[in-house]
Amino acid sequence: MTICIETERLILRPFSEKDVEDHIAMMQDENTASFLTPDGKPRAYGEEWRAAAMLIGHWSIRGFGFFSVVEKETGDWVGRVGPWHPGGWPGLECGWSIVSGRWGKGYAPEAAIASVKWTFDQFPDLARIISVIDPDNKNSQAVARKIGEEKTDEIFDFWGHKLEVWAANRDAWLTAYGS
């Protein structure tokens, strides 16, 4: 894929095979896994390898997916952010996960805003974008607010976890964040 999105500090490009080991390392971190795995714990290497293959496959099936987020200054892989809509999902989501050592730098909202803009550009009929967030994940809730999403009354049951649906309507988002 030749998609490349640049922000002030970051480069977003489609998740690919060269990102697998970095992704596995991120997901084996206890802080990161706490809200992204079914039991809140890091999974075995092989399970995370298969999860990374799923992220790559999402691009083939849907034509979009998580972007790898790379620091411009260092070239380091710092996470994944982007559109995500696996089967059974409650809508087209912008999801994010940043390597815990890079938390607090504003990378998630910076990358998410660029990703949401790209997604709305690609899908002109998309009325809203969502994020599915654990009710205890205050950091992700803060990111959602920073990117113009609001908590809805919708709940998504994911493997027995009741997750909140946050959303941004297209017109309001484009007015606030530019077209």
C-alpha positions in Angstrom: 0.0 0.0 0.0 1.2 3.5 -0.8 -0.9 5.3 1.8 1.2 7.7 3.9 -0.3 10.2 6.2 1.9 12.8 7.9 1.2 14.8 11.0 3.5 17.3 12.7 5.4 14.5 14.6 4.1 11.2 13.1 3.9 9.1 10.0 0.9 6.8 9.6 1.1 3.9 7.1 -0.8 0.7 6.7 0.1 -2.0 9.2 2.3 -4.6 7.6 4.5 -7.6 8.2 7.5 -5.4 9.3 5.4 -4.2 12.3 4.5 -7.6 13.7 7.4 -7.9 16.3 6.9 -4.3 17.5 3.1 -5.0 17.8 3.7 -8.2 19.7 6.0 -6.4 22.1 3.4 -3.6 22.7 0.6 -6.1 23.3 2.8 -8.1 25.8 3.0 -5.1 28.0 0.7 -5.5 31.0 -0.5 -1.8 30.9 -1.4 -2.1 27.2 -3.0 -5.5 27.5 -5.2 -4.5 30.4 -7.9 -3.0 28.1 -7.2 -4.8 24.8 -7.2 -8.5 25.5 -10.2 -10.6 26.5 -8.9 -11.2 30.1 -6.8 -8.0 30.4 -3.5 -9.9 30.5 -0.8 -10.2 27.9 -1.2 -13.1 25.5 1.3 -15.6 24.4 3.6 -14.8 21.5 1.7 -17.1 19.1 -1.6 -15.5 19.9 -0.3 -12.0 19.4 1.3 -13.1 16.1 -2.1 -14.3 14.9 -3.7 -11.1 16.0 -1.1 -9.1 14.0 -1.9 -11.3 11.0 -5.6 -10.3 11.5 -4.6 -6.7 11.4 -2.8 -7.2 8.1 -5.7 -9.2 6.7 -8.2 -6.5 7.6 -6.5 -4.3 5.0 -7.0 -7.1 2.4 -10.7 -7.7 3.3 -11.9 -4.2 3.9 -9.4 -2.0 2.0 -8.5 -0.1 5.2 -7.3 -0.9 8.7 -5.1 0.1 11.5 -2.2 2.4 10.6 1.2 1.8 12.1 2.3 5.0 13.9 5.9 6.0 13.5 7.8 8.9 15.1 9.2 11.1 12.4 12.2 12.1 14.5 13.4 8.6 15.5 11.7 6.3 13.0 10.4 4.2 15.9 7.2 2.3 15.7 5.0 3.7 18.5 1.6 2.1 18.0 -1.4 1.5 15.9 -4.3 3.9 15.2 -7.0 3.8 12.6 -10.2 2.6 11.1 -11.3 -0.9 12.1 -14.6 -2.7 11.2 -14.4 -6.5 11.8 -17.5 -8.5 11.3 -20.0 -8.1 14.0 -18.6 -4.7 15.1 -21.2 -2.0 16.0 -19.8 0.4 13.3 -16.7 1.7 11.7 -14.3 2.5 14.5 -11.2 4.6 15.0 -9.2 2.6 17.5 -5.8 3.4 19.0 -3.0 1.8 21.1 0.3 3.5 21.7 3.4 1.8 23.2 3.2 2.6 27.0 6.6 4.2 27.0 5.2 6.9 24.7 2.0 7.6 26.6 1.4 11.2 27.6 3.0 12.7 24.5 -0.3 13.2 22.7 0.4 10.7 19.9 -3.0 8.9 20.2 -5.1 12.0 19.6 -2.7 13.4 16.9 -2.8 10.2 15.0 -6.5 9.6 15.6 -7.5 13.0 14.2 -5.5 12.3 11.0 -7.0 8.8 10.8 -10.6 10.1 11.2 -10.0 12.7 8.6 -8.6 10.1 6.2 -11.6 7.8 7.0 -14.2 10.5 6.3 -12.4 11.3 3.1 -12.4 7.7 2.0 -16.1 7.1 2.9 -18.1 10.2 2.0 -21.4 8.6 3.0 -20.1 7.6 6.5 -22.4 9.5 8.9 -20.4 8.8 12.0 -17.3 7.1 13.4 -17.2 5.3 16.7 -14.7 4.2 19.3 -15.4 1.2 21.5 -14.0 1.8 25.0 -13.9 0.0 28.2 -15.7 2.0 30.9 -12.7 1.9 33.2 -10.2 3.1 30.5 -10.0 6.7 31.5 -7.0 7.4 29.1 -8.9 6.2 26.1 -12.0 8.2 27.1 -9.7 11.3 27.3 -8.4 10.6 23.8 -12.0 10.2 22.6 -12.9 13.6 24.0 -9.8 15.2 22.4 -10.8 13.9 19.0 -14.3 15.1 19.2 -16.2 12.0 20.3 -18.9 11.8 22.9 -20.1 8.8 24.9 -23.4 7.5 23.5 -26.0 5.3 25.3 -24.9 2.3 23.3 -23.2 -0.7 24.8 -21.3 -3.3 22.8 -20.9 -6.8 24.4 -17.5 -8.1 23.4 -16.6 -11.5 24.8 -18.8 -10.7 27.8 -17.3 -7.3 28.4 -19.7 -4.4 28.3 -17.9 -1.7 26.3 -19.1 1.9 25.7 -19.6 3.3 22.3 -18.3 6.8 21.7 -19.1 8.6 18.5 -18.5 11.6 16.4 -21.0 12.7 13.7 -19.4 13.5 10.4 -20.7 17.0 9.9 -19.9 18.2 13.4 -16.5 16.6 13.3 -15.5 18.1 9.9 -16.7 21.5 11.2 -14.5 21.3 14.3 -11.4 19.6 12.7 -11.5 20.7 9.1 -12.5 19.1 5.9 
